[in-house]
Amino acid sequence: MKLPVISGSDAVKAFRKMGYEVDGQHGSHIILRRSEPPHRRLSVPNHKELARGNSPGTDSGSRIDRRRIL
């Protein structure tokens, strides 16, 4: 499945709908954290366009399906 190009702010909005909250920001990266267990953390680059292959939270540690971000 070919993913569309999304912005960092769009990714943050999608993760907030999935129960993540903004925990802070380090440089150009927004740190998100789950408020309920498991308290997983994600780092989302705050860029105008995110690379298709590097969608935040789609690695094996976060267990999030790419289609849920869209």
DAKA-V132144 format. One record per residue. N is the residue number from 1. RES is the residue in three letters. PHI is phi in whole degrees, 0 to 359 (* if undefined). PSI is psi as a letter, one per 30 degrees, with the letter a starting at -180 (NA if undefined). D_CENTER is the distance of its C-alpha to the mean C-alpha in Angstrom with 2 decimals. Layout:
n->N res->RES phi->PHI psi->PSI d_center->D_CENTER
n->N res->RES phi->PHI psi->PSI d_center->D_CENTER
//
This chain:
n->1 res->MET phi->* psi->k d_center->18.39
n->2 res->LYS phi->274 psi->k d_center->17.59
n->3 res->LEU phi->272 psi->k d_center->14.18
n->4 res->PRO phi->284 psi->l d_center->14.43
n->5 res->VAL phi->279 psi->k d_center->13.31
n->6 res->ILE phi->235 psi->l d_center->10.75
n->7 res->SER phi->269 psi->l d_center->10.26
n->8 res->GLY phi->298 psi->e d_center->7.75
n->9 res->SER phi->292 psi->e d_center->9.08
n->10 res->ASP phi->294 psi->e d_center->8.79
n->11 res->ALA phi->295 psi->e d_center->5.05
n->12 res->VAL phi->298 psi->e d_center->5.53
n->13 res->LYS phi->300 psi->e d_center->8.46
n->14 res->ALA phi->295 psi->e d_center->7.34
n->15 res->PHE phi->292 psi->e d_center->5.52
n->16 res->ARG phi->296 psi->e d_center->8.74
n->17 res->LYS phi->293 psi->f d_center->10.78
n->18 res->MET phi->265 psi->g d_center->9.88
n->19 res->GLY phi->100 psi->g d_center->11.20
n->20 res->TYR phi->270 psi->k d_center->8.77
n->21 res->GLU phi->236 psi->k d_center->10.52
n->22 res->VAL phi->290 psi->k d_center->10.40
n->23 res->ASP phi->254 psi->f d_center->12.41
n->24 res->GLY phi->154 psi->a d_center->13.35
n->25 res->GLN phi->215 psi->k d_center->13.08
n->26 res->HIS phi->237 psi->j d_center->14.66
n->27 res->GLY phi->64 psi->b d_center->15.93
n->28 res->SER phi->264 psi->g d_center->13.49
n->29 res->HIS phi->250 psi->k d_center->10.37
n->30 res->ILE phi->267 psi->k d_center->8.81
n->31 res->ILE phi->261 psi->k d_center->8.76
n->32 res->LEU phi->247 psi->k d_center->7.46
n->33 res->ARG phi->219 psi->k d_center->9.96
n->34 res->ARG phi->286 psi->k d_center->11.33
n->35 res->SER phi->279 psi->f d_center->14.64
n->36 res->GLU phi->246 psi->l d_center->16.43
n->37 res->PRO phi->299 psi->k d_center->17.22
n->38 res->PRO phi->284 psi->k d_center->15.76
n->39 res->HIS phi->279 psi->i d_center->14.18
n->40 res->ARG phi->281 psi->l d_center->11.27
n->41 res->ARG phi->242 psi->k d_center->9.35
n->42 res->LEU phi->230 psi->k d_center->6.12
n->43 res->SER phi->245 psi->k d_center->6.64
n->44 res->VAL phi->242 psi->k d_center->5.17
n->45 res->PRO phi->293 psi->k d_center->8.52
n->46 res->ASN phi->271 psi->i d_center->10.13
n->47 res->HIS phi->247 psi->l d_center->12.05
n->48 res->LYS phi->294 psi->e d_center->13.83
n->49 res->GLU phi->225 psi->k d_center->12.86
n->50 res->LEU phi->262 psi->k d_center->10.31
n->51 res->ALA phi->297 psi->k d_center->12.34
n->52 res->ARG phi->301 psi->e d_center->12.51
n->53 res->GLY phi->281 psi->f d_center->12.90
n->54 res->ASN phi->246 psi->h d_center->10.10
n->55 res->SER phi->300 psi->k d_center->7.07
n->56 res->PRO phi->296 psi->k d_center->4.25
n->57 res->GLY phi->81 psi->g d_center->5.05
n->58 res->THR phi->262 psi->g d_center->8.07
n->59 res->ASP phi->282 psi->l d_center->10.47
n->60 res->SER phi->293 psi->f d_center->13.24
n->61 res->GLY phi->288 psi->e d_center->12.43
n->62 res->SER phi->272 psi->f d_center->9.57
n->63 res->ARG phi->58 psi->h d_center->11.70
n->64 res->ILE phi->250 psi->k d_center->9.42
n->65 res->ASP phi->287 psi->k d_center->11.28
n->66 res->ARG phi->304 psi->e d_center->10.05
n->67 res->ARG phi->295 psi->f d_center->12.25
n->68 res->ARG phi->288 psi->f d_center->10.51
n->69 res->ILE phi->288 psi->e d_center->7.58
n->70 res->LEU phi->284 psi->NA d_center->10.66
//
